Every structure is written in structure tokens, then in C-alpha cells.
Amino acid sequence: MLELIGLSLHFGALKVLDGLDLTVERGEVLGVLGPNGAGKTTLFNVIVGVHAPNAGRVLFEGRDLGAMRMWHRCRVGIGRTFQVPRPFSDMTVFDNVLTSAVHGGGLSLAEGRRQAEEALDSAGLTHRIGQRAGNLPLLDLKRLELAKAIACRPRLLLLDEIAGGLTDRECEVLLGILRSLHGQGMTIVWIEHVMHALRGVASRLAVLHGGRIISTGSPDDVLADPRVHEIYLGDAAA
Amino acid sequence: MLGGWLNQIVQGVLLGGLYATFAMGLSLSVGIMRFVNIAHGDLIVLVSFLILTLTTTLGLSPLAAVLVTLPITFFGGYLLQRLLLQRVLGKGVLPIILVTFGLSIIVQNGLLGTYGADTRKVAGGSFETATLMLGGGVNVGVLPLTIFLSAIAMVVVLDFVLYRTRLGARIRAVSDDVAAADLIGLPSARIYATAMGIVGVTIAISAGFMSIWTNFDPTSGPSRLLVAFEAVVLGGLGSLWGTLAGGIIIGIAQVVGAQVDAAWQLLAGHLVFLAIFMLRPEGLFPKY
């Protein structure tokens, strides 16, 4: 579904992505790990068009996204959440999601309302529907990020540390939502530091370090990989 | 004596309506796109000259001339944003100030070269001089009253568009967070351009009123910008009703200042602005 071929990106002398190759299969949940500064969020930024890579290609369903603008990438089926929630603070929760459904999902207003209601239901946010988004607590802000992304009807959903800062119980709620989305056939790429959350739903892991994928495979295999131990725990662990 | 002061305050409120029409477009620029268009006053003067040309060369009535300019200013605003302002938006405070300052100079010199330095005015006929006697020494000009009611109507319509329509939801989303809006499929550059088109429409309306009520010349823009800027800041960034209130406060201050001494008219407006700004720098009804 998604192919990243030789992606490189540097900010001045700093190489953030360095010839990165990665393939995401349709219907899988891929967890992306890596220490801080490994380039995980930058990778998402390149996929959705925030940054143009200095080299390499992003293919989505066989189509080279090239210079396609950010809003267009959403409309062709790529949804994304932010690590720090970015709601439209002044709008109600429902209007946030409705705006996503109508514009990102390409729906009429009536269809958009239905889609927004479904997305809010999927994200477990119906109890906040009329509230101002800027007033939500953290868990509900994360749910709103998710609902906005789902409302765009993406085929590929990119989640950026959506479990960060949540309690174990809140994390379980979130996992239930993600399992349900995966059950509906959605392909998910999930950057996360909360390992138990990632293992609860990811079928494959990829570890990013120094702008490259250094290990990929089943969660058990990747977590047993000495190179992964080394980057997280230092030479002594290897 | 009391009737005289009451009449002056009523005249100040009505003058505030004109100032609010100047400020409405600037309030949208600041509130939505988060930049101060230094050329805002010059664009009002530019459209005033366009209206003058339409009335004198084609013989159109002022109302017909304003109606003709509405689509022109909408597309003018759209293209100005798309082709020029969008290129420097989001690249820091200085580039947008320099670009709009340059635009201001170009407009002023273009008008000087085309129309000369003479002061102009559009003839409004009997509409301009008609007066309603309300009793108690209070007289209200039909033109200022129309302008004031139009200013209220502009706020109501713009408030409706921004908070009750899909276009408004798009504009507010992009204004709130450009990247987040892009990522839910909103083409922010196009939406900003549409918002600037709406600013263009408000400029046409304010230019129509200004060209009938007051004299103008190619260098009048900066003084219009100053009043508009004061009204926006006094009202609080992002609040259209606040902008109307800001315009009214400056209008009243100017008229009352002129009542004390004619030389105090403009200074009184600026002093009241400064006093309120010092006490409440966020403005009276801020949204941001």
C-alpha cells in the first residue's frame, strides 16, 4: 500500500532521513519505534507532505505522491494524527470532525454528518459532541485527533504517539478503538514509545535509527534484535 | 447645552460607523490570516478612485458604481492573496509588513500619476444632505445613519458567514492551524484567498461610503489605515463586534475632542486609543 524508496531529508548539515526504505502492506498494523530524534515524526511529515524529501520517492497505492500538496494527500486516502493534539480549538468537537468529514472525506453535508457521528462513536467521543474542542482533557483530545483522522475516511492511518501521556486504563480504551479500526480493514502505521500498547495491536515493528530502518519484523523478533537493544540500552546490552 | 453634547455624541457614534467599515476588512486580515495589511487604507482609496471614475466617466450612480466594484474587489483580493501575499505568509512578521508597505507605496504613486494630487469626492446628491430631525437638538444625517446601519449589517453578515456556514468553518479551521487544516483536506492557500476576496468586498463598501462622505486624495490611505488599526486593536483581535465598538469609541472621542477645540479632533481619538490600550492591551473584546 505504501512504499518509501530511498527517502533522504536533511536540514542543513543535519541528516534526518538517510536513504530510508520501508514497505507497508495493505491491512497491516506497523509499529514504528526509535529513540528521540531518530526521525520518526519527520518520516510522517514527509509522507503527508509537510516536508519534501531531498531524495527518494513516496508511493501510495502505486501512485508517486511527488509534489502533491498536503490537502490532496488527505483526499487520496492518507490520514494522520499529531503527537501533540491540534484541534480547531474554537470549534465544537462535532464541527471539528464534521469539517474533516466534509473536506477530507469529500462528502456532502448530510453524508458528512453521518460520517462525523460514526467517527465520534468509533473514537468514543459522543459524550463531548457539543463541547468546545479547546476545553477537552488529554484523553479526549487524543480521541478527537483520531476521530478527525477517521472522518477523512483514510485507507492509511498514521498515528503519532497517540498513547503518550495516557494512563493504562485510557491506553486500553484506545487500543480497543484501534483494534476495531483494524478490524474494519484500515492500514495503520503507528509511532509509539509505549511498548505494551504497541505490542497489543501491531503485527510488525520497524525500528528507525539515524534516519534508516535498522530492524523490521514480528514484535518478538525485533525486540530480540541486538541492534535494537544497542540503540536503546547502549553497547553493554548487545 | 445638554442637547448640543448629546447631538455631538450621536454624530460621533455615526462617524464610528464609517470607521468601523474601514476597519472591518483589516479585522478579518488580522483575525484570520494574522497579518496587518499596511496597504489596507490605500486599497480603500484605490477603490474610491475607481468608484469616482465609474460615476464621472460612465455616469453611474454611486450605488451602481459600488455594486460594479464588488466582484472586481473580490477577485482583486483573491488574486492579491494568491499571487503576492501568500508567498510571504508564514515566513515571519517582517516580510509581510515589507510587502504590504511596498504595495502601499505603489498604490499611492500609481494614483498620483493617474489622478494627480487634487482632493476628490463623489457627489451623493440629495442623499448626502438629507437630515432627520429627532428633536432635543439631535439631528441625524441620512448618509451617516445609512453607513452606521450598514456597518452593523456588515458585522452581522460576516459573523454569520464565519460562524454559520461551511465556508466560515473552513476559514476558521485554516486560521486556527494551517497544517492541521491541510491534513484534513483543506486547501489553505485557496481558503485564505477567498477570505481576502471577502476583505476586498468590505473594502469596496467602505470605499463607497468614504468617497461620498469625505474628501480623499492619493495619500489619504495611511490616515484611514491608522483609524482602522486603532479600531481593530481597541475592539480586540478577531472580534468583529469589538471592531465596531472600537470604531464608535474613536468616532465619539474625535467629535467630543472637536467640540472642545477643532484642533483636538484627531488627537483626541488617538489619546483615547492610547489610554484604553494602556489599560487593556488585549482590547475590549479579544478573541485571541
Interface residues (C-beta under 8 A of the other chain):
Chain A: V48 G49 V50 R69 M70 W71 H72 C74 R75 G79 R80 F82 R86 P87 F88 S89 D90 M91 D95 L98 T99 S100 V102 H103 G104 G105 G106 L109 K148 A149 A151 C152
Chain B: R166 A169 R170 R172 A173 D176 D177 A179 A180 A181 D182 L183 I184 G185 L186 P187 S188 K287
